[in-house]
Amino acid sequence: MKPTHHAGGAAHLVELDPDHPGFRDPIYRQRRNEIAEIALAYATGDPVPDAPYAPEEHAVWAAICETLAPIHRQRVAAEVLELQGVLPLPPHRIPQLSALNQQLTIAAGFQFAPVAGLVTTRTFMRYLGQRVFLSTQYIRHHSQPFYTPEPDVVHELVGHAATLVHPGIAEVNRLLGLAAEVANDTEMDKIANVYWYTMEFGLVAERGEVKAFGAGLLSSVGEIQRFDTAATLKDWDLEEMAATTFDPTRFQDTLFVAPSFTQMLVAVSRWVRNGDWRD
């Protein structure tokens, strides 16, 4: 889920807040501009150009992957772990979107398309309805490898890539995107909330334990280590979920636990197809 991003002029395509870790790093800012230019020049259907990454950025990716790997084995749903085996990500180098798209398309019809920065929730989800996942290519600043003020390529790929190989998950993403295409503003809020508490921060019950499923949990060392101790875990209730707002700028304090991975996918699919999100 991506809030609105405002880009500047040609010399400063990417505007960073003064408190952004990379604000005072001209080399990082130049590379962010170069990566933004890739997305702005991209035409739908073309091969995705590779992003230029520096050695220290690959090192950030490697540090995050190394830290998350044992945590995932303990705290992530079995289905997601299996999907990570179907679409393994290189642990030492940031993978290019072009290298993943063929596998995603063959498996479930999805593909990544580059985006220059953050977009509105409605725009992001409308692309999901077309089986396109708008993905950033930049990575967080190397000075703070476990913190990012914005979704980056770690969130997109560690969080979402493997799950989009699953035809059921891909279909739920598509259905939510199709609903976003025609929803009014109130309905859009409901759809966004359900997406947030499932695809981004979903939890599932598994053999008496609660396991992580959503991309925001999978890609964040801080979130995945604390979800069962610092957040209120609520029983699965799509109506309550659709009415529960969220704050993407802070650790989550409310999460919902699905009774199982399969029941979550069936329930969300039914919720969309039945039009339960309509006013």
JOBELKA-V113139 format. One record per residue. N is the residue number from 1. PHI is phi in radians with two decimals (999 if undefined). D_CENTER is the distance of its C-alpha to the mean C-alpha in Angstrom with 2 decimals. Layout:
n=[N	N]
phi=[PHI	PHI]
d_center=[D_CENTER	D_CENTER]
This chain:
n=[1	2	3	4	5	6	7	8	9	10	11	12	13	14	15	16	17	18	19	20	21	22	23	24	25	26	27	28	29	30	31	32	33	34	35	36	37	38	39	40	41	42	43	44	45	46	47	48	49	50	51	52	53	54	55	56	57	58	59	60	61	62	63	64	65	66	67	68	69	70	71	72	73	74	75	76	77	78	79	80	81	82	83	84	85	86	87	88	89	90	91	92	93	94	95	96	97	98	99	100	101	102	103	104	105	106	107	108	109	110	111	112	113	114	115	116	117	118	119	120	121	122	123	124	125	126	127	128	129	130	131	132	133	134	135	136	137	138	139	140	141	142	143	144	145	146	147	148	149	150	151	152	153	154	155	156	157	158	159	160	161	162	163	164	165	166	167	168	169	170	171	172	173	174	175	176	177	178	179	180	181	182	183	184	185	186	187	188	189	190	191	192	193	194	195	196	197	198	199	200	201	202	203	204	205	206	207	208	209	210	211	212	213	214	215	216	217	218	219	220	221	222	223	224	225	226	227	228	229	230	231	232	233	234	235	236	237	238	239	240	241	242	243	244	245	246	247	248	249	250	251	252	253	254	255	256	257	258	259	260	261	262	263	264	265	266	267	268	269	270	271	272	273	274	275	276	277	278	279]
phi=[999	-2.28	-1.26	-1.16	-2.08	-1.95	-1.66	-1.64	-1.37	-1.07	-1.32	-2.39	-1.08	-1.94	-1.70	-1.76	-1.15	-0.98	-1.60	-1.19	-0.98	-1.71	-1.04	-1.70	-1.91	-1.12	-1.21	-1.10	-1.14	-1.12	-1.17	-1.06	-1.12	-1.09	-1.21	-1.10	-1.09	-1.03	-1.18	-1.15	-1.56	-1.29	-1.95	-0.91	1.72	-1.33	-1.06	-1.37	-1.13	-1.28	-1.57	-1.43	-2.03	-1.53	-0.94	-1.20	-1.32	-1.07	-1.16	-1.08	-0.98	-1.10	-1.12	-1.16	-1.09	-1.12	-1.26	-1.32	-0.94	-1.19	-1.16	-1.02	-1.05	-1.56	-2.12	-1.88	-0.99	-1.01	-1.10	-1.22	-1.04	-1.13	-1.14	-1.12	-1.33	-1.28	-2.16	-1.25	-1.72	-1.07	-1.40	-1.99	-2.41	-1.15	-1.28	-1.49	-1.00	-1.08	-1.30	-1.71	-1.10	-1.09	-1.17	-1.11	-1.13	-1.16	-1.27	-2.54	1.46	-1.65	-2.64	-1.51	-2.25	-1.28	-2.27	-1.22	-2.85	-1.34	-2.13	-1.18	-1.00	-1.08	-1.08	-0.97	-1.33	-1.07	-1.17	-1.00	-1.09	-1.74	1.11	-2.13	-1.80	-1.26	-2.17	-1.24	-2.00	-1.29	-2.11	-0.99	-1.25	-1.17	-1.25	-2.39	-1.13	-1.84	-2.43	-2.56	-1.43	-2.62	-1.05	-2.19	-1.14	-1.13	-1.06	-1.09	-1.60	-1.13	-1.40	-1.94	-0.98	-1.11	-1.19	-1.27	-1.30	-1.38	-1.00	-1.21	-1.15	-1.04	-1.20	-1.12	-1.02	-1.13	-1.12	-1.10	-1.16	-1.13	-1.13	-1.09	-1.11	-2.04	-1.27	-1.38	-1.12	-1.14	-1.13	-1.10	-1.06	-1.10	-1.10	-1.08	-1.13	-1.13	-1.04	-1.06	-1.50	-2.12	-1.19	-1.70	-2.35	-1.32	-2.16	-2.33	-1.41	-2.58	0.91	1.44	-2.09	-1.84	-2.14	-1.44	-2.26	-1.23	-1.11	-1.12	-1.38	-1.08	-1.75	-2.09	-1.04	-1.13	-1.18	-1.25	-1.43	-2.09	-1.07	-1.63	-2.05	-1.90	-1.88	-1.41	-1.67	-1.84	-1.13	-1.09	-2.71	-1.13	-1.13	-1.16	-1.03	-1.13	-1.71	-1.72	-1.34	-2.46	-2.11	-1.32	-1.63	-2.47	-1.02	-1.34	-1.93	-2.41	-2.40	-2.05	-1.90	-1.34	-1.14	-2.91	-1.04	-1.15	-1.11	-1.10	-1.11	-1.14	-1.14	-1.19	-1.05	-1.13	-1.04	-1.27	-1.13	-1.34	1.27	-1.19	-1.50	-1.38	-1.13]
d_center=[6.70	8.75	12.35	15.24	16.05	19.72	20.91	24.47	27.17	27.43	28.32	25.39	22.49	20.10	21.42	20.48	21.65	24.67	23.01	20.17	20.92	21.45	23.57	26.85	25.90	27.19	26.14	22.48	22.73	24.49	21.86	19.14	21.54	22.08	18.45	18.25	21.41	19.93	17.49	20.33	22.67	20.50	21.93	20.18	21.39	22.31	21.18	18.45	20.38	19.63	18.55	21.17	20.23	22.83	23.94	22.78	19.18	19.40	20.94	18.02	15.74	18.61	19.12	15.61	15.75	19.29	18.59	15.73	17.64	20.36	18.25	16.13	19.51	20.65	17.89	15.48	16.49	18.87	17.25	14.03	16.43	18.33	15.50	14.87	18.54	18.30	15.80	16.63	15.16	17.99	18.32	20.28	18.96	15.74	15.47	15.88	13.89	17.37	17.92	15.12	15.72	19.04	17.93	15.07	17.63	20.35	18.57	17.01	17.48	14.02	13.54	11.48	13.19	13.30	13.08	15.32	13.53	11.85	12.88	13.88	12.05	14.73	14.41	10.73	11.62	14.94	13.62	11.89	15.50	16.67	14.45	12.74	9.08	9.47	8.27	9.78	12.23	13.61	13.41	14.53	18.30	20.23	22.21	19.49	17.33	15.87	15.15	13.18	13.82	10.92	7.37	8.69	8.85	8.70	5.21	4.49	7.41	8.22	5.29	5.10	8.39	10.95	10.15	10.49	13.93	15.03	16.94	16.65	12.89	12.91	15.73	14.27	11.41	14.41	16.62	14.53	14.29	18.03	18.77	17.08	19.43	22.47	21.62	23.57	22.16	22.85	21.37	18.22	17.85	18.27	15.71	13.10	14.19	14.07	10.53	9.66	12.04	11.17	7.81	6.21	9.56	11.75	14.79	17.49	21.16	22.44	26.14	26.67	23.65	20.27	17.35	13.61	11.35	8.08	4.97	6.22	9.44	9.12	8.20	10.67	14.33	15.53	13.52	14.09	17.72	18.59	17.06	20.35	22.68	21.42	19.72	21.72	20.82	21.90	23.09	21.26	22.28	20.42	22.91	22.40	18.62	18.86	21.19	19.33	17.79	15.23	15.06	11.81	14.23	15.51	15.20	14.95	18.47	18.19	16.35	17.51	18.60	18.93	22.24	20.74	17.88	20.05	21.23	17.80	17.09	20.66	20.71	17.70	19.10	22.50	21.39	20.15	23.09	25.61	24.60	24.31	21.98	24.90	27.23]
